[in-house]
Amino acid sequence: MTSILLTGAGGMLGSDLAQVLSSCDVVAATRAELDITDADAVAAAVAGVDVVVNAAAYTAVDDAETHHDEAFAINELGPRNLAIAAKKAGARLIHVSTDYVFDGEATEPYAEKTLRNPASVYGKSKAAGEVAIQAEHPGGSIIVRTAWLYGQHGPNFPKTMLRLAETKDTVSVVTDQIGQPTWSMDLAQWIRNLIDSPVQSGVFHGTNSGHTSWFEFAREVYRLAGLDPERVQPTTSDQFVRPAPRPTWSVLGHDAWVTAGLPLPRPWKEALAEAFPICFSESS
């Protein structure tokens, strides 16, 4: 049986990965249990495993603007440590990255081979992690970029919208940022598919297919919750100035899945409809 080390197991994606991989020989380590910036601890944890899945990351996009060193430690040094240890152990490394490695100025889906051009400290730290992995373990590292992630565990956009609906008659959501809402459980399954495949290296885009705005995403959340979508009002990004720049265009292409002979990600609305009672019911 394939032995797997999962890092970042306490997060939204990590929790779903732990569930999807539960039938495997898996060690699921939270950040408290394995600090990926500690090279010695990483080397000891990776020794003897077949696959490392790195879901650990510094994801506070705005905070990263003023916490440069911490963001780069977790998002660059950590993946480098994992890549070095994985190469020594003869293990594959599957590393979760982000659409923020791109500048968000495109008008067509970003291909997997598109040159990185991050605009924020968070994006730069994640891009540096990708570079480090490909430098240290080029033949055995797989990068999976995702975006607009939501799920049952942890804070996310649909949960925020539903919480605001309890106290506000209307909410204003931007129409000028376009992306791909992605269910973390779908992403976890795509990563499981990669583990079970013969793929050794490459870049894959782990997002649900299609695209929409945050505004239309919010309206679909309201609709599924049985709320009036008209309560979601349109606005633009210049009304919500934040420390880190947000990509205007976060749409990723999926050609690598076809090339690898693996299933294509399903449409975002289909995934959200299935996820809704699991992730956003009162008992979830």
C-alpha positions in Angstrom: 0.0 0.0 0.0 1.2 3.5 -0.9 2.4 5.3 2.3 1.6 9.0 2.4 2.6 12.0 4.6 0.0 14.8 4.6 1.1 18.2 5.9 -1.3 20.9 6.9 -3.9 18.3 7.9 -5.8 20.7 10.2 -6.9 23.2 7.5 -9.9 23.2 5.2 -8.3 21.3 2.4 -6.1 19.2 4.8 -9.2 18.0 6.6 -10.8 16.8 3.4 -7.6 15.2 2.2 -7.4 13.3 5.4 -10.9 12.0 4.8 -10.2 11.1 1.1 -7.0 9.4 2.0 -8.3 7.5 5.1 -8.2 4.2 3.2 -4.5 4.6 2.6 -1.5 4.3 4.8 -1.4 7.9 5.7 0.1 10.0 8.4 -1.8 13.3 8.7 0.2 16.0 10.4 -1.2 19.3 11.5 1.1 22.4 11.7 1.5 21.9 15.4 2.6 18.3 14.7 5.0 19.1 11.9 6.6 22.5 11.2 7.7 22.3 7.6 10.2 25.1 8.1 12.2 22.7 10.3 14.4 20.8 7.9 15.4 18.1 10.4 11.8 17.5 11.4 10.8 17.3 7.8 13.5 14.9 6.9 12.5 12.6 9.7 8.8 12.7 8.8 9.4 12.1 5.1 11.8 9.2 5.4 10.2 6.0 4.3 7.1 7.4 2.7 6.1 7.1 -1.0 4.1 10.3 -1.4 4.2 13.7 0.4 1.1 15.9 0.0 1.8 19.5 1.2 -1.4 21.3 2.1 0.4 23.5 4.7 0.6 27.2 3.7 0.5 30.8 4.9 -2.8 31.9 3.4 -3.5 35.3 5.1 -3.2 37.3 1.9 -3.5 40.7 3.4 -1.4 40.0 6.5 1.4 38.7 4.2 2.0 42.3 3.0 3.4 43.1 6.5 4.6 39.6 7.4 7.0 39.0 4.5 9.4 36.7 6.4 6.8 34.5 7.9 5.0 34.1 4.6 8.2 33.2 2.8 9.3 30.8 5.5 6.1 28.7 5.2 5.5 29.1 1.5 9.0 28.9 0.1 11.4 27.4 2.7 8.8 24.8 3.8 8.2 23.4 0.3 12.0 23.5 -0.3 12.5 21.4 2.8 9.8 18.9 1.7 11.2 18.7 -1.9 14.8 18.0 -0.6 13.5 15.3 1.8 11.2 13.8 -0.8 14.0 13.5 -3.3 16.3 11.8 -0.8 13.5 9.4 0.2 12.6 8.7 -3.5 9.1 10.0 -2.8 6.7 12.0 -5.0 5.8 15.5 -3.7 2.3 16.9 -4.5 2.3 20.6 -3.5 -0.8 22.8 -3.4 -0.3 26.3 -4.8 -2.5 29.2 -6.0 -3.8 31.4 -8.8 -2.0 34.3 -7.1 1.3 33.2 -8.8 -0.3 35.0 -11.8 -0.9 38.8 -12.1 -4.7 38.4 -12.8 -4.5 40.6 -15.9 -5.3 37.9 -18.5 -8.6 37.5 -20.4 -8.3 33.8 -21.2 -7.7 30.8 -18.8 -4.1 30.7 -17.6 -2.4 27.6 -19.1 -0.3 25.5 -16.7 2.9 26.7 -18.6 2.1 30.4 -18.3 5.0 32.3 -16.7 4.5 33.4 -13.1 4.0 37.1 -12.4 2.7 37.5 -8.9 1.5 41.0 -7.7 1.2 40.4 -3.9 3.7 39.2 -1.2 1.5 36.1 -0.7 1.6 35.4 -4.5 5.4 36.0 -4.6 5.9 33.6 -1.6 3.8 30.9 -3.3 5.6 31.4 -6.6 9.0 31.1 -4.8 7.8 27.8 -3.3 7.0 26.5 -6.8 10.4 27.5 -8.1 12.1 25.9 -5.1 10.3 22.6 -5.6 11.0 22.4 -9.3 14.7 23.2 -8.6 15.2 20.7 -5.8 13.0 17.7 -7.1 12.1 18.4 -10.7 11.5 14.8 -11.6 9.2 14.0 -8.7 7.2 17.0 -7.8 3.6 17.8 -8.9 2.2 21.4 -8.3 -1.6 21.7 -8.1 -2.8 25.3 -8.2 -6.2 26.1 -6.8 -8.4 29.2 -6.3 -11.6 30.4 -4.6 -11.6 27.4 -2.3 -14.5 26.7 0.0 -15.5 23.7 2.1 -17.0 22.3 5.3 -14.0 23.2 7.5 -12.7 26.7 8.3 -13.8 30.1 7.1 -14.7 30.7 3.5 -16.8 33.0 1.2 -20.1 31.1 1.3 -20.0 30.9 5.1 -19.4 34.6 5.2 -22.3 35.4 2.9 -24.7 33.2 4.9 -23.6 34.8 8.2 -24.1 38.3 6.8 -27.5 37.3 5.5 -28.6 36.8 9.1 -28.0 40.4 10.1 -28.1 42.5 6.8 -31.0 43.0 4.4 -28.5 43.4 1.5 -24.8 42.8 0.9 -22.6 44.4 -1.7 -20.3 42.0 -3.6 -17.8 42.8 -6.4 -18.6 42.1 -10.0 -15.2 42.8 -11.5 -13.2 39.9 -10.1 -13.7 36.6 -12.1 -12.7 33.2 -10.9 -13.6 29.5 -10.3 -15.3 28.6 -7.0 -13.8 25.3 -6.0 -15.0 22.7 -3.5 -12.1 21.5 -1.3 -13.5 18.0 -1.4 -13.3 17.9 -5.2 -9.7 19.2 -5.0 -8.9 16.5 -2.4 -10.3 13.8 -4.8 -8.2 15.2 -7.7 -5.1 14.9 -5.6 -6.1 11.3 -4.7 -6.4 10.7 -8.5 -2.9 12.0 -9.0 -1.5 9.8 -6.2 -3.1 6.7 -7.8 -1.8 7.7 -11.2 1.6 7.1 -12.7 2.2 10.9 -13.0 5.6 11.8 -11.5 5.8 15.5 -12.1 4.2 18.5 -13.7 1.7 21.4 -13.0 -2.1 20.9 -12.7 -4.8 23.4 -12.1 -7.2 22.2 -9.4 -10.2 24.3 -9.8 -13.8 23.5 -10.7 -14.6 24.4 -14.4 -16.4 27.4 -15.8 -16.0 30.9 -14.2 -18.1 33.5 -12.5 -17.8 36.7 -10.4 -17.9 36.9 -6.7 -21.2 38.7 -7.1 -22.8 35.8 -9.1 -21.2 33.3 -6.7 -22.8 35.0 -3.8 -26.2 35.1 -5.6 -25.9 31.3 -6.2 -25.1 30.8 -2.5 -28.2 32.7 -1.6 -30.4 30.8 -4.1 -29.2 27.5 -2.7 -30.0 28.7 0.8 -33.5 29.6 -0.2 -32.8 33.3 0.2 -33.6 36.1 -2.3 -30.6 36.5 -4.6 -31.7 40.1 -5.2 -30.4 40.8 -1.7 -26.9 40.6 -3.1 -26.1 44.0 -4.7 -23.3 44.6 -7.3 -20.3 46.8 -6.5 -16.7 47.1 -7.8 -13.3 46.5 -6.3 -12.5 50.2 -5.9 -15.1 50.2 -3.1 -13.1 47.6 -1.1 -9.5 48.7 -0.9 -7.4 46.1 0.8 -3.7 45.8 1.6 -2.9 43.1 -1.0 -4.0 43.4 -4.7 -6.6 40.8 -5.8 -6.3 39.2 -9.3 -9.0 40.5 -11.6 -8.9 37.3 -13.5 -8.4 34.0 -11.7 -9.5 31.5 -14.3 -7.2 28.5 -14.8 -7.0 26.1 -17.7 -7.2 22.3 -17.3 -5.3 20.9 -20.2 -2.9 18.9 -18.0 -5.7 16.6 -16.7 -6.5 15.7 -20.3 -2.9 15.0 -21.2 -2.5 12.8 -18.1 -5.7 10.9 -18.9 -7.3 11.9 -15.7 -10.9 13.2 -15.2 -11.6 16.8 -15.9 -12.8 19.0 -13.0 -16.6 19.4 -13.1 -18.5 22.7 -13.4 -18.5 24.9 -10.3 -22.3 25.1 -10.0 -22.6 21.3 -10.0 -20.0 21.0 -7.3 -21.6 23.8 -5.2 -25.0 22.2 -5.4 -23.6 19.0 -4.0 -21.4 20.7 -1.4 -24.1 23.0 0.0 -26.0 20.6 2.3 -22.8 19.1 3.4 -20.9 22.3 4.1 -23.4 24.9 4.8 -26.4 23.3 6.6 -26.9 24.4 10.2 -25.4 21.1 11.5 -22.2 21.3 9.3 
